Amino acid sequence: MNMETIDAYSEVERTARESYGRLVAYLAARWRDLAAAEDAMGDALLAALETWPRQGIPAKPESWLLTAASRRLVDRARHTRIAAGAVPDLVALSQEARHWSSKGKSFPDERLNMLFLCAHPEIDPASRTPLMLQTVLGVNAERIASVFLVKPAAMGQRLSRAKAKIREQRLSFDLPDETELPVRLSSVLEAIYAAYGSGWEETAGADARRRGLAEEAIFLCRLIVAAMPGEPEAAGLLSLMLHGEARRPARRNERGEYVPILEQNTALWSRTMMEEAERCLRQAARTGRLGRFQLEAAIQSVHAQRAVTGRTEWEEIALLYEGLARFAPTVGVRVGQAAAVAEARGAEQGWALLGALPREAVRGYQPYWATAGHLLKRLGRLQEAREAYSLAIGLAADPSVREFLKRQSASE
Protein backbone atom coordinates (compact mmCIF):
# COMPACT_ATOMS: atom_id res chain seq x y z
CA MET A 1 0.00 0.00 0.00
CA ASN A 2 1.56 3.32 -1.08
CA MET A 3 1.57 6.55 0.91
CA GLU A 4 -1.17 8.16 -1.20
CA THR A 5 -3.54 5.32 -0.34
CA ILE A 6 -2.61 5.44 3.33
CA ASP A 7 -3.18 9.21 3.41
CA ALA A 8 -6.53 8.82 1.66
CA TYR A 9 -7.70 6.14 4.07
CA SER A 10 -6.60 8.28 7.01
CA GLU A 11 -8.53 11.25 5.68
CA VAL A 12 -11.68 9.16 5.21
CA GLU A 13 -11.34 7.92 8.79
CA ARG A 14 -10.75 11.44 10.14
CA THR A 15 -13.69 12.94 8.26
CA ALA A 16 -15.98 10.14 9.35
CA ARG A 17 -14.88 10.48 12.96
CA GLU A 18 -15.31 14.26 13.05
CA SER A 19 -18.27 14.77 10.73
CA TYR A 20 -20.40 11.62 10.60
CA GLY A 21 -23.09 12.87 12.96
CA ARG A 22 -23.26 16.28 11.34
CA LEU A 23 -23.56 14.77 7.85
CA VAL A 24 -26.21 12.22 8.81
CA ALA A 25 -28.20 14.82 10.75
CA TYR A 26 -28.20 17.16 7.75
CA LEU A 27 -29.45 14.44 5.41
CA ALA A 28 -31.99 13.01 7.83
CA ALA A 29 -33.47 16.39 8.69
CA ARG A 30 -34.23 16.96 5.01
CA TRP A 31 -35.26 13.47 3.98
CA ARG A 32 -37.00 12.53 7.25
CA ASP A 33 -35.66 8.98 7.14
CA LEU A 34 -32.81 8.42 9.57
CA ALA A 35 -32.04 4.85 8.51
CA ALA A 36 -31.90 5.82 4.82
CA ALA A 37 -29.59 8.75 5.64
CA GLU A 38 -27.24 6.44 7.54
CA ASP A 39 -27.20 3.90 4.72
CA ALA A 40 -26.47 6.61 2.17
CA MET A 41 -23.60 7.97 4.29
CA GLY A 42 -22.21 4.46 4.65
CA ASP A 43 -22.23 4.10 0.85
CA ALA A 44 -20.56 7.49 0.48
CA LEU A 45 -17.77 6.50 2.87
CA LEU A 46 -17.19 3.28 0.94
CA ALA A 47 -17.06 5.30 -2.29
CA ALA A 48 -14.51 7.60 -0.71
CA LEU A 49 -12.31 4.63 0.22
CA GLU A 50 -12.40 3.52 -3.41
CA THR A 51 -12.13 6.93 -5.07
CA TRP A 52 -9.84 9.11 -3.00
CA PRO A 53 -6.74 6.89 -3.32
CA ARG A 54 -7.07 7.10 -7.14
CA GLN A 55 -8.26 10.66 -7.64
CA GLY A 56 -6.75 12.33 -4.61
CA ILE A 57 -8.28 13.73 -1.44
CA PRO A 58 -10.91 16.38 -2.32
CA ALA A 59 -10.42 19.94 -1.16
CA LYS A 60 -13.64 19.73 0.89
CA PRO A 61 -14.00 16.15 2.14
CA GLU A 62 -17.23 16.85 4.04
CA SER A 63 -18.91 18.36 1.00
CA TRP A 64 -17.74 15.47 -1.18
CA LEU A 65 -19.30 12.95 1.19
CA LEU A 66 -22.51 14.98 1.48
CA THR A 67 -22.89 15.21 -2.27
CA ALA A 68 -22.14 11.50 -2.74
CA ALA A 69 -24.63 10.51 -0.05
CA SER A 70 -27.30 12.76 -1.57
CA ARG A 71 -26.80 11.06 -4.94
CA ARG A 72 -27.10 7.64 -3.27
CA LEU A 73 -30.45 8.70 -1.83
CA VAL A 74 -31.64 9.82 -5.27
CA ASP A 75 -30.46 6.60 -6.93
CA ARG A 76 -32.04 4.43 -4.26
CA ALA A 77 -35.34 6.32 -4.48
CA ARG A 78 -35.46 5.81 -8.25
CA HIS A 79 -34.45 2.17 -8.02
CA THR A 80 -36.95 1.22 -5.34
CA ARG A 81 -39.65 3.45 -6.79
CA ILE A 82 -40.65 4.89 -3.49
CA ALA A 83 -43.23 7.68 -3.45
CA ALA A 84 -43.19 9.54 -6.75
CA GLY A 85 -42.86 12.89 -5.05
CA ALA A 86 -39.69 11.82 -3.29
CA VAL A 87 -37.27 12.01 -6.20
CA PRO A 88 -37.69 15.75 -6.86
CA ASP A 89 -37.11 16.42 -3.15
CA LEU A 90 -33.96 14.32 -3.22
CA VAL A 91 -32.72 16.00 -6.38
CA ALA A 92 -33.19 19.33 -4.62
CA LEU A 93 -31.26 17.94 -1.65
CA SER A 94 -28.39 16.91 -3.89
CA GLN A 95 -28.36 20.32 -5.55
CA GLU A 96 -28.35 22.00 -2.14
CA ALA A 97 -25.34 19.91 -1.11
CA ARG A 98 -23.48 21.01 -4.24
CA HIS A 99 -24.49 24.61 -3.49
CA TRP A 100 -22.83 24.54 -0.07
CA SER A 101 -19.74 23.00 -1.63
CA SER A 102 -19.47 25.57 -4.39
CA LYS A 103 -19.96 28.48 -2.02
CA GLY A 104 -17.18 27.25 0.20
CA LYS A 105 -19.42 27.46 3.26
CA SER A 106 -20.21 24.90 5.92
CA PHE A 107 -23.62 23.31 5.60
CA PRO A 108 -26.12 23.83 8.44
CA ASP A 109 -25.51 21.86 11.62
CA GLU A 110 -28.61 19.83 12.46
CA ARG A 111 -27.11 17.79 15.30
CA LEU A 112 -28.97 19.71 18.00
CA ASN A 113 -32.25 18.96 16.23
CA MET A 114 -31.21 15.32 16.03
CA LEU A 115 -30.59 15.16 19.78
CA PHE A 116 -34.08 16.44 20.49
CA LEU A 117 -35.58 14.10 17.93
CA CYS A 118 -33.95 11.17 19.76
CA ALA A 119 -35.64 12.44 22.95
CA HIS A 120 -39.09 12.59 21.32
CA PRO A 121 -41.85 11.30 23.67
CA GLU A 122 -42.77 8.67 21.08
CA ILE A 123 -39.29 7.13 21.28
CA ASP A 124 -38.81 4.39 23.86
CA PRO A 125 -36.78 5.91 26.75
CA ALA A 126 -34.46 2.89 26.68
CA SER A 127 -33.56 3.71 23.07
CA ARG A 128 -32.86 7.43 23.44
CA THR A 129 -29.26 7.37 24.65
CA PRO A 130 -28.19 4.58 22.23
CA LEU A 131 -29.91 6.45 19.39
CA MET A 132 -28.03 9.65 20.23
CA LEU A 133 -24.72 7.80 20.40
CA GLN A 134 -25.26 6.17 17.03
CA THR A 135 -26.84 8.96 15.02
CA VAL A 136 -24.98 11.97 16.39
CA LEU A 137 -21.65 10.35 17.24
CA GLY A 138 -21.47 7.44 14.81
CA VAL A 139 -20.90 4.82 17.53
CA ASN A 140 -21.76 1.40 16.10
CA ALA A 141 -24.49 -0.82 17.54
CA GLU A 142 -22.03 -3.47 18.75
CA ARG A 143 -20.07 -0.98 20.82
CA ILE A 144 -23.26 0.57 22.19
CA ALA A 145 -24.50 -2.91 23.12
CA SER A 146 -21.31 -3.59 25.07
CA VAL A 147 -21.75 -0.36 27.01
CA PHE A 148 -25.36 -1.06 27.91
CA LEU A 149 -24.69 -4.74 28.62
CA VAL A 150 -27.09 -6.16 26.06
CA LYS A 151 -26.53 -8.44 23.08
CA PRO A 152 -25.60 -6.66 19.84
CA ALA A 153 -28.59 -8.19 18.03
CA ALA A 154 -30.96 -6.89 20.71
CA MET A 155 -29.43 -3.42 20.54
CA GLY A 156 -29.63 -3.45 16.75
CA GLN A 157 -33.32 -4.31 16.92
CA ARG A 158 -33.93 -1.60 19.50
CA LEU A 159 -32.29 1.01 17.29
CA SER A 160 -34.06 -0.21 14.17
CA ARG A 161 -37.46 0.04 15.87
CA ALA A 162 -36.72 3.59 16.96
CA LYS A 163 -35.69 4.63 13.45
CA ALA A 164 -38.75 2.94 11.96
CA LYS A 165 -40.96 4.90 14.32
CA ILE A 166 -39.30 8.16 13.27
CA ARG A 167 -39.92 7.31 9.62
CA GLU A 168 -43.43 5.89 9.91
CA GLN A 169 -44.80 8.55 12.22
CA ARG A 170 -42.92 11.35 10.46
CA LEU A 171 -41.65 12.66 13.78
CA SER A 172 -40.51 16.26 13.59
CA PHE A 173 -36.80 17.03 13.25
CA ASP A 174 -37.45 20.62 14.29
CA LEU A 175 -36.65 21.87 17.78
CA PRO A 176 -39.68 21.48 20.07
CA ASP A 177 -41.70 24.53 21.06
CA GLU A 178 -41.33 26.29 24.41
CA THR A 179 -43.96 24.13 26.11
CA GLU A 180 -42.26 20.85 25.19
CA LEU A 181 -38.64 21.98 25.26
CA PRO A 182 -38.05 21.59 29.04
CA VAL A 183 -39.27 17.97 29.02
CA ARG A 184 -37.20 17.07 25.97
CA LEU A 185 -34.13 18.91 27.27
CA SER A 186 -34.36 16.99 30.51
CA SER A 187 -34.38 13.71 28.58
CA VAL A 188 -31.42 14.79 26.47
CA LEU A 189 -29.38 15.79 29.52
CA GLU A 190 -30.25 12.57 31.34
CA ALA A 191 -29.12 10.57 28.31
CA ILE A 192 -25.85 12.49 28.07
CA TYR A 193 -25.25 11.97 31.79
CA ALA A 194 -25.88 8.25 31.39
CA ALA A 195 -23.38 8.12 28.53
CA TYR A 196 -20.82 10.01 30.61
CA GLY A 197 -21.36 7.73 33.59
CA SER A 198 -20.64 4.71 31.42
CA GLY A 199 -17.53 6.33 29.97
CA TRP A 200 -16.39 7.43 33.42
CA GLU A 201 -16.02 3.80 34.39
CA GLU A 202 -13.42 3.38 31.65
CA THR A 203 -9.98 4.16 33.00
CA ALA A 204 -6.64 2.48 32.58
CA GLY A 205 -7.20 -1.20 33.18
CA ALA A 206 -10.98 -1.03 32.92
CA ASP A 207 -13.32 -2.02 30.07
CA ALA A 208 -11.76 -0.63 26.89
CA ARG A 209 -15.09 -0.95 25.06
CA ARG A 210 -16.24 2.16 26.89
CA ARG A 211 -13.22 4.18 25.81
CA GLY A 212 -14.06 7.68 24.68
CA LEU A 213 -17.71 7.75 25.81
CA ALA A 214 -16.97 10.40 28.45
CA GLU A 215 -15.41 12.68 25.85
CA GLU A 216 -18.33 12.08 23.49
CA ALA A 217 -20.82 12.99 26.22
CA ILE A 218 -18.95 16.22 26.90
CA PHE A 219 -19.04 17.00 23.18
CA LEU A 220 -22.83 16.59 23.12
CA CYS A 221 -23.24 18.83 26.15
CA ARG A 222 -21.00 21.53 24.67
CA LEU A 223 -23.27 21.49 21.63
CA ILE A 224 -26.33 22.17 23.77
CA VAL A 225 -24.67 24.86 25.92
CA ALA A 226 -23.50 26.70 22.81
CA ALA A 227 -26.99 26.63 21.29
CA MET A 228 -28.88 27.26 24.55
CA PRO A 229 -26.70 29.41 26.80
CA GLY A 230 -29.71 30.34 28.93
CA GLU A 231 -30.42 26.78 30.04
CA PRO A 232 -28.75 26.45 33.47
CA GLU A 233 -28.96 22.66 33.79
CA ALA A 234 -27.07 22.17 30.52
CA ALA A 235 -24.25 24.39 31.81
CA GLY A 236 -24.45 22.61 35.17
CA LEU A 237 -24.06 19.20 33.55
CA LEU A 238 -21.10 20.41 31.50
CA SER A 239 -19.49 21.76 34.68
CA LEU A 240 -20.07 18.44 36.45
CA MET A 241 -18.48 16.41 33.66
CA LEU A 242 -15.52 18.75 33.26
CA HIS A 243 -14.73 18.53 36.97
CA GLY A 244 -14.79 14.75 36.65
CA GLU A 245 -12.54 14.73 33.60
CA ALA A 246 -10.12 17.14 35.27
CA ARG A 247 -9.34 14.45 37.83
CA ARG A 248 -9.07 11.50 35.46
CA PRO A 249 -5.21 11.49 35.35
CA ALA A 250 -5.10 11.15 39.13
CA ARG A 251 -7.49 8.20 39.42
CA ARG A 252 -4.66 5.72 38.91
CA ASN A 253 -1.15 5.78 40.32
CA GLU A 254 1.97 4.83 38.40
CA ARG A 255 1.28 1.16 39.14
CA GLY A 256 -2.23 1.41 37.71
CA GLU A 257 -3.87 1.14 41.13
CA TYR A 258 -7.15 2.91 41.90
CA VAL A 259 -6.78 6.09 43.95
CA PRO A 260 -9.87 7.52 45.76
CA ILE A 261 -10.49 11.25 45.45
CA LEU A 262 -9.24 12.12 48.93
CA GLU A 263 -5.88 10.49 48.22
CA GLN A 264 -5.41 11.87 44.72
CA ASN A 265 -2.46 14.10 43.90
CA THR A 266 -4.13 17.42 43.10
CA ALA A 267 -1.11 18.48 41.05
CA LEU A 268 -2.34 16.00 38.43
CA TRP A 269 -5.77 17.62 38.19
CA SER A 270 -6.31 19.71 35.06
CA ARG A 271 -6.49 23.37 36.05
CA THR A 272 -7.77 24.29 32.59
CA MET A 273 -10.75 21.96 32.84
CA MET A 274 -11.53 23.01 36.41
CA GLU A 275 -11.49 26.68 35.41
CA GLU A 276 -13.86 26.00 32.52
CA ALA A 277 -16.09 23.99 34.86
CA GLU A 278 -16.26 26.94 37.26
CA ARG A 279 -17.18 29.32 34.43
CA CYS A 280 -20.00 27.00 33.40
CA LEU A 281 -21.26 26.82 36.99
CA ARG A 282 -21.24 30.61 37.30
CA GLN A 283 -23.09 30.87 33.98
CA ALA A 284 -25.77 28.53 35.30
CA ALA A 285 -26.04 30.36 38.65
CA ARG A 286 -26.76 33.69 36.93
CA THR A 287 -30.14 32.39 35.75
CA GLY A 288 -31.38 31.93 39.31
CA ARG A 289 -32.92 28.55 38.43
CA LEU A 290 -31.32 25.86 40.56
CA GLY A 291 -31.34 22.22 39.47
CA ARG A 292 -29.90 18.79 40.04
CA PHE A 293 -26.87 19.02 37.77
CA GLN A 294 -25.89 22.41 39.18
CA LEU A 295 -25.90 20.99 42.70
CA GLU A 296 -23.87 17.95 41.63
CA ALA A 297 -21.40 20.28 39.92
CA ALA A 298 -21.24 22.45 43.04
CA ILE A 299 -20.29 19.39 45.09
CA GLN A 300 -17.47 18.65 42.66
CA SER A 301 -16.46 22.31 42.78
CA VAL A 302 -15.96 22.05 46.55
CA HIS A 303 -13.79 18.98 46.03
CA ALA A 304 -11.80 20.92 43.41
CA GLN A 305 -11.00 23.63 45.96
CA ARG A 306 -8.68 21.17 47.72
CA ALA A 307 -6.21 21.86 44.92
CA VAL A 308 -5.99 25.44 46.26
CA THR A 309 -6.67 25.19 49.98
CA GLY A 310 -5.35 21.70 50.73
CA ARG A 311 -8.52 20.71 52.60
CA THR A 312 -12.04 19.52 51.83
CA GLU A 313 -14.99 21.46 53.26
CA TRP A 314 -17.18 18.48 54.18
CA GLU A 315 -19.91 20.44 55.91
CA GLU A 316 -20.44 22.45 52.73
CA ILE A 317 -20.62 19.22 50.72
CA ALA A 318 -23.08 17.71 53.20
CA LEU A 319 -25.37 20.74 52.89
CA LEU A 320 -25.21 20.58 49.09
CA TYR A 321 -26.14 16.90 49.21
CA GLU A 322 -29.09 17.78 51.42
CA GLY A 323 -30.34 20.14 48.70
CA LEU A 324 -29.58 17.63 45.97
CA ALA A 325 -31.59 14.95 47.75
CA ARG A 326 -34.65 17.20 47.43
CA PHE A 327 -34.22 17.41 43.65
CA ALA A 328 -33.11 13.82 43.05
CA PRO A 329 -33.64 11.44 46.00
CA THR A 330 -31.93 8.57 44.22
CA VAL A 331 -30.02 5.78 45.93
CA GLY A 332 -26.76 7.17 44.55
CA VAL A 333 -27.45 10.63 45.97
CA ARG A 334 -28.46 9.20 49.34
CA VAL A 335 -25.27 7.15 49.55
CA GLY A 336 -23.19 10.20 48.66
CA GLN A 337 -25.03 12.23 51.29
CA ALA A 338 -24.34 9.61 53.95
CA ALA A 339 -20.63 9.58 53.08
CA ALA A 340 -20.43 13.38 53.23
CA VAL A 341 -22.31 13.60 56.52
CA ALA A 342 -20.00 10.96 58.00
CA GLU A 343 -16.98 13.09 57.10
CA ALA A 344 -18.56 16.32 58.34
CA ARG A 345 -20.46 15.18 61.44
CA GLY A 346 -19.19 11.74 62.37
CA ALA A 347 -19.56 8.14 61.27
CA GLU A 348 -22.62 7.58 63.49
CA GLN A 349 -24.71 10.19 61.67
CA GLY A 350 -23.49 8.96 58.30
CA TRP A 351 -24.36 5.37 59.16
CA ALA A 352 -27.83 6.44 60.34
CA LEU A 353 -28.54 7.83 56.86
CA LEU A 354 -27.00 4.86 55.10
CA GLY A 355 -28.75 2.30 57.26
CA ALA A 356 -32.12 3.93 56.58
CA LEU A 357 -31.97 3.01 52.89
CA PRO A 358 -34.20 0.03 51.92
CA ARG A 359 -32.09 -3.11 51.54
CA GLU A 360 -33.92 -4.10 48.37
CA ALA A 361 -32.93 -0.81 46.73
CA VAL A 362 -29.22 -1.21 47.55
CA ARG A 363 -28.81 -4.97 47.19
CA GLY A 364 -26.79 -4.75 43.96
CA TYR A 365 -25.47 -1.19 44.33
CA GLN A 366 -21.70 -1.41 44.73
CA PRO A 367 -21.05 2.12 46.12
CA TYR A 368 -23.49 1.42 48.96
CA TRP A 369 -21.55 -1.61 50.16
CA ALA A 370 -18.18 0.11 49.76
CA THR A 371 -19.43 3.06 51.82
CA ALA A 372 -21.00 0.71 54.36
CA GLY A 373 -17.71 -1.12 54.78
CA HIS A 374 -15.87 2.15 55.33
CA LEU A 375 -18.33 3.48 57.91
CA LEU A 376 -18.69 0.19 59.78
CA LYS A 377 -14.91 -0.04 60.06
CA ARG A 378 -14.81 3.49 61.50
CA LEU A 379 -17.46 2.44 64.02
CA GLY A 380 -15.38 -0.56 65.10
CA ARG A 381 -17.88 -3.09 63.75
CA LEU A 382 -15.16 -4.99 61.97
CA GLN A 383 -16.95 -8.25 61.13
CA GLU A 384 -19.87 -6.36 59.59
CA ALA A 385 -17.37 -4.15 57.77
CA ARG A 386 -15.65 -7.18 56.25
CA GLU A 387 -19.01 -8.58 55.12
CA ALA A 388 -19.93 -5.27 53.47
CA TYR A 389 -16.54 -5.03 51.79
CA SER A 390 -16.95 -8.59 50.51
CA LEU A 391 -20.20 -7.66 48.81
CA ALA A 392 -18.64 -4.48 47.38
CA ILE A 393 -15.70 -6.47 46.00
CA GLY A 394 -18.03 -8.94 44.36
CA LEU A 395 -20.01 -6.15 42.69
CA ALA A 396 -16.96 -4.17 41.47
CA ALA A 397 -16.33 -4.52 37.72
CA ASP A 398 -12.91 -2.81 37.76
CA PRO A 399 -10.09 -5.12 38.94
CA SER A 400 -8.14 -2.20 40.43
CA VAL A 401 -11.18 -1.13 42.48
CA ARG A 402 -11.53 -4.69 43.74
CA GLU A 403 -7.91 -4.70 44.85
CA PHE A 404 -8.35 -1.35 46.60
CA LEU A 405 -11.38 -2.65 48.49
CA LYS A 406 -9.50 -5.81 49.49
CA ARG A 407 -6.76 -3.66 51.00
CA GLN A 408 -9.36 -1.59 52.84
CA SER A 409 -11.05 -4.70 54.18
CA ALA A 410 -7.77 -6.22 55.37
CA SER A 411 -6.56 -3.09 57.19
CA GLU A 412 -7.67 -2.50 60.77
Secondary structure, 3 states (H helix, E strand, C coil): CCHHHHHHHHHHHHHHHHHHHHHHHHHHHHHCCHHHHHHHHHHHHHHHHHHHHHHCCCCCHHHHHHHHHHHHHHHHHHHHCCCCCHHHHHHHHHHHHHHHHHHCCCCCCCHHHHHHHHCCCCCCHHHHHHHHHHHHHCCCHHHHHHHCCCCHHHHHHHHHHHHHHHHHCCCCCCCCCCCCHHHHHHHHHHHHHHHHHHHHCCCCCCCHHHCCHHHHHHHHHHHHHHHCCCCHHHHHHHHHHHHHHHCHHHCECCCCCECCHHHCCHHHCCHHHHHHHHHHHHHHHCCCCCCHHHHHHHHHHHHHCHHHHCCCCHHHHHHHHHHHHHHCCCHHHHHHHHHHHHHHHCHHHHHHHHHCCCHHHHCCCHHHHHHHHHHHHHCCCHHHHHHHHHHHHHHCCCHHHHHHHHHHHHCC
